[in-house]
Amino acid sequence: MILTEMSGQEDPGRVSGVAILGLSGRFPGAGGPSEFWANLRAGRESITALAERPRLDAGEAVGDDIAGFDAAFFGMSVPAASAVDPQHRLFLECAWEAFEHAGYVGERVQGPVAVFAAPGPPFPIGSPPLANHQAAASGTGPPAYDAAGARDVLATLVSRTLNLTGPSMDVQTAGASSLAAVHLACQSLLNGECDMALAGGSTVYADENGAHEYRGEDLSPDGHCRPFNARATGTVLASAVACVVLKRLEDAVRDGDHVVAVIRGSAINNTGARPAGEPGVLATCHGV
C-alpha cells in the first residue's frame, strides 16, 4: 500500500487516489491514534509479556474497560447491547469516532457509505457484559441484534446502527484482514460503488490482560516484535481496534475536507504454499 501526504497544492481536476479523512482506534498502551503514534516515536514497547509464561503472547487490554458501552447513544436497549460481542461494540465506538474525526456525523453522512470490517475470533461464552448490567439471554434484543454475537455480522451491525447504505462486508484473510479491508474499501470507492467508506478491524482477547496463548511458526518465541530488524523472530498477538474513513481524493479536495493522508495505490495477493520463514515471504496470508 502506497501512502503519501497531501501537498497542499492539489488540483481537483488532476488528483487521484483515496483520501483518509478520519481515523480512530484502541491499542495496547494507547487509547487512541495520538497516543499510539507517540509510543512509536518514543520507541515505547506496549506488549506485556507474562514472566511466568514467557511463551505467552500478550498485549494490554484495549481501553480501560471493554464492558463500558453507551447503549442508548447507539439506539440500543441494554439487553440488546449486552448480547453484542465486546469487540464489535468497541469497533462501533471507533467507527463513530472516525466519522467524527473526519467531520462527518449525523446528517453530514450522506450518499452510499460502505463498511469493510475485519472481526476477530468470537468472544467466548462468559465474557463480561455491559458494566453494571446483567448479561442478556439469547434472543432478548431486537431482531437486528439477535445474532450480534456472531463473528460475521460486524459490518452489517455498523451499517444498520449508523444508517449507512453502501456495500457492507466482513473481511477475513487471517493476519492481513484489516489491510485487506482497506484495499477492498479503496476498490469500492474507485469503482463508484460508494461515496465514502469505513474500513478497519477489531480483535479483543478474553483474558483481562489481553493475553492469548497461541503457539505457531509465525510467532516470536521471546514475546517481542521487531519489525524490519535483523533480530526479528516473529510476530506477537495483541488486542486492538482501528478504523479509517475514506473518500475519493478528488471528491475530498472538491468538498474541502481535511485530508490526513492519501492512499495512492494498493494491491493484494497470497504467498501460496511457500512457508512464512522462506526468504522474501512475509506471511502466509494476504498482503496489501
C-alpha positions in Angstrom: 0.0 0.0 0.0 1.4 3.4 -1.0 0.6 6.1 1.5 1.5 9.8 1.0 0.8 13.2 2.4 -1.2 15.9 0.7 1.0 18.6 -1.0 -1.5 21.4 -0.2 -1.5 22.4 -3.9 -3.7 19.6 -5.3 -5.7 20.5 -8.4 -9.2 19.0 -8.1 -9.2 18.2 -11.8 -5.9 16.3 -11.7 -5.8 14.5 -8.3 -6.1 10.7 -8.0 -6.1 8.3 -5.1 -8.1 7.7 -1.9 -8.1 10.2 0.9 -8.0 9.2 4.6 -10.3 11.8 6.3 -10.6 10.4 9.8 -9.3 7.6 12.0 -9.8 6.1 15.4 -8.5 3.2 17.4 -7.7 1.4 20.7 -4.3 -0.1 21.0 -2.1 -1.8 23.7 -0.9 1.1 25.8 -2.8 3.7 23.8 -6.4 4.8 24.0 -6.3 6.4 20.5 -4.1 7.2 17.4 -2.3 10.2 19.0 -1.1 8.1 21.9 -0.2 5.2 19.6 2.0 7.5 17.4 3.6 9.0 20.5 4.5 5.5 21.6 6.0 4.7 18.2 8.0 7.9 18.1 9.4 7.2 21.6 10.2 3.6 20.7 8.0 2.5 23.6 7.1 -1.2 23.5 3.5 -1.8 24.5 3.4 -5.6 24.5 3.3 -7.0 28.0 4.9 -10.4 28.5 4.0 -12.5 31.5 7.1 -13.7 33.3 5.6 -17.0 34.5 4.8 -17.9 30.9 7.5 -16.5 28.6 6.0 -18.1 25.5 2.7 -16.4 26.1 2.0 -13.6 23.6 0.2 -10.9 25.4 -1.0 -7.3 24.9 -2.6 -5.0 27.3 -6.4 -4.8 27.1 -7.6 -2.1 24.7 -9.1 0.8 26.6 -9.8 0.9 30.3 -13.0 -1.1 30.3 -14.2 -3.4 27.5 -17.5 -3.7 29.3 -18.2 0.0 29.0 -20.6 1.0 26.3 -23.3 3.7 26.0 -26.2 1.6 24.6 -28.7 4.5 24.5 -26.3 6.6 22.4 -26.4 4.0 19.6 -30.1 3.4 19.9 -29.8 0.0 21.6 -31.5 -1.4 24.7 -29.2 -2.6 27.4 -30.3 -6.3 26.8 -29.6 -5.9 23.1 -26.2 -4.3 23.6 -25.2 -6.9 26.2 -25.7 -9.6 23.5 -23.2 -7.9 21.2 -19.6 -9.2 21.1 -17.5 -6.7 23.1 -15.0 -6.3 20.2 -18.0 -5.4 18.0 -19.1 -2.7 20.5 -15.6 -1.3 20.5 -15.4 -1.2 16.7 -18.8 0.6 16.6 -17.5 3.2 19.0 -14.4 3.7 16.9 -16.5 3.9 13.7 -18.4 6.8 15.2 -15.2 8.5 16.4 -13.6 8.1 13.0 -16.5 9.8 11.2 -16.5 12.5 13.9 -12.7 13.0 13.3 -13.5 13.3 9.6 -16.1 15.9 10.2 -19.0 13.6 9.1 -21.6 12.9 11.7 -25.4 12.7 11.7 -26.9 14.4 8.6 -23.4 15.1 7.1 -23.1 11.4 6.3 -25.0 11.2 3.0 -25.0 9.0 0.0 -23.8 5.4 -0.1 -21.2 4.7 2.6 -19.5 1.3 2.6 -18.3 -0.7 5.5 -15.5 -3.3 5.2 -14.8 -4.7 8.7 -12.4 -7.4 9.9 -13.8 -9.1 13.0 -11.6 -11.2 15.3 -12.5 -14.6 16.8 -15.8 -14.5 18.6 -15.6 -13.6 22.3 -16.1 -16.7 24.4 -19.1 -17.6 26.4 -18.8 -16.0 29.8 -17.3 -12.7 28.6 -18.1 -9.6 30.6 -21.5 -8.0 30.0 -22.1 -4.3 29.9 -20.8 -2.6 33.1 -23.4 -2.6 35.9 -25.8 -4.6 33.8 -26.7 -8.3 33.8 -25.9 -10.1 30.6 -28.9 -10.6 28.3 -30.2 -14.0 27.5 -30.2 -15.1 23.9 -32.9 -13.5 21.8 -33.9 -10.8 24.2 -32.9 -7.9 21.9 -34.5 -6.6 18.7 -34.3 -8.9 15.6 -31.4 -6.8 14.2 -29.2 -7.8 17.2 -30.3 -11.4 17.8 -27.2 -12.6 16.0 -25.0 -9.7 17.1 -22.6 -12.0 19.0 -21.8 -14.0 15.8 -18.4 -13.2 14.1 -19.6 -12.3 10.6 -22.1 -9.6 11.3 -19.8 -6.7 12.3 -20.0 -4.7 9.1 -23.8 -5.2 9.0 -24.1 -4.1 12.6 -22.2 -0.9 11.9 -24.2 -0.2 8.7 -27.5 -0.7 10.4 -26.6 1.3 13.6 -25.2 4.3 11.7 -27.7 4.1 8.8 -25.0 3.5 6.1 -26.4 2.4 2.8 -23.3 1.3 0.8 -21.7 -2.1 0.5 -21.3 -3.8 3.8 -18.9 -6.8 4.1 -16.9 -8.6 6.7 -13.4 -9.5 5.6 -11.2 -12.4 6.7 -7.7 -13.1 5.4 -6.0 -14.1 8.7 -3.3 -11.7 9.8 -3.8 -9.1 7.0 -7.6 -8.8 7.3 -7.6 -5.1 8.3 -5.3 -4.2 5.4 -7.4 -6.3 3.0 -10.5 -4.4 4.3 -8.8 -1.1 3.4 -7.9 -2.4 0.0 -11.4 -3.5 -0.7 -12.8 -0.2 0.5 -10.4 1.7 -1.9 -11.6 -0.5 -4.8 -15.3 0.1 -3.9 -14.6 3.8 -3.9 -12.7 3.8 -7.2 -15.3 1.6 -8.8 -18.1 4.1 -7.9 -19.9 1.7 -5.6 -19.9 4.2 -2.7 -19.1 7.8 -1.9 -17.3 7.2 1.3 -16.1 4.0 3.1 -15.2 2.9 6.6 -12.6 0.2 6.9 -10.8 -1.5 9.8 -10.7 -4.4 12.2 -11.3 -5.4 15.8 -9.7 -8.2 17.8 -10.1 -8.4 21.6 -8.9 -11.4 23.5 -10.9 -12.6 26.5 -8.2 -12.5 29.2 -8.5 -9.4 31.3 -4.8 -8.6 30.4 -5.5 -9.1 26.7 -3.4 -12.2 26.7 -3.8 -15.0 24.3 -1.9 -18.3 24.4 -1.0 -19.5 21.0 2.0 -21.1 19.5 2.8 -21.1 15.8 5.6 -20.8 13.4 4.9 -17.1 12.8 5.1 -16.1 16.5 8.1 -14.6 18.3 9.5 -17.2 20.8 10.6 -14.4 23.2 7.4 -12.4 23.0 9.0 -9.3 21.3 8.0 -7.9 17.9 10.9 -6.3 16.0 9.6 -5.3 12.5 12.2 -4.5 9.8 15.0 -5.6 12.2 17.7 -8.3 11.7 16.8 -9.6 15.2 13.2 -10.1 14.4 12.0 -13.6 15.3 8.2 -13.4 14.6 5.0 -11.6 15.3 3.1 -11.0 18.6 -0.6 -11.3 19.1 -2.4 -8.5 20.9 -5.8 -6.9 21.3 -6.5 -3.8 19.1 -9.3 -1.9 17.3 -8.8 0.5 14.4 -10.7 2.0 11.5 -10.4 4.8 8.9 -12.9 6.9 6.9 -12.0 7.0 3.2 -13.2 9.1 0.3 -12.0 9.6 -3.3 -9.3 12.2 -3.2 -10.8 14.4 -6.0 -14.1 14.5 -4.0 -12.3 15.3 -0.8 -10.5 18.2 -2.4 -13.7 19.4 -4.1 -15.6 19.3 -0.8 -12.9 21.0 1.3 -12.3 18.0 3.6 -9.4 17.8 5.9 -7.1 15.1 4.4 -4.9 13.2 6.9 -3.1 11.2 4.2 -3.5 9.8 0.7 -3.5 6.2 -0.4 -2.0 6.3 -3.9 -2.4 2.6 -4.7 -2.8 -0.9 -3.2 -2.7 -4.5 -4.3 -3.4 -7.9 -2.8 -2.0 -11.4 -3.3 -1.1 -14.6 -1.5 2.1 -16.4 -0.8 0.6 -19.7 -1.8 2.3 -22.8 -0.5 5.6 -21.0 0.3 6.4 -21.1 4.1 6.5 -17.9 6.1 10.1 -18.4 7.1 11.3 -18.6 3.5 13.4 -15.5 2.3 11.2 -12.9 0.7 8.0 -14.3 2.2 6.5 -12.1 5.0 3.4 -14.1 5.8 1.2 -17.0 4.6 -1.9 -14.8 4.4 -2.9 -12.0 2.0 -0.9 -8.8 2.0 -1.6 -5.2 0.8 
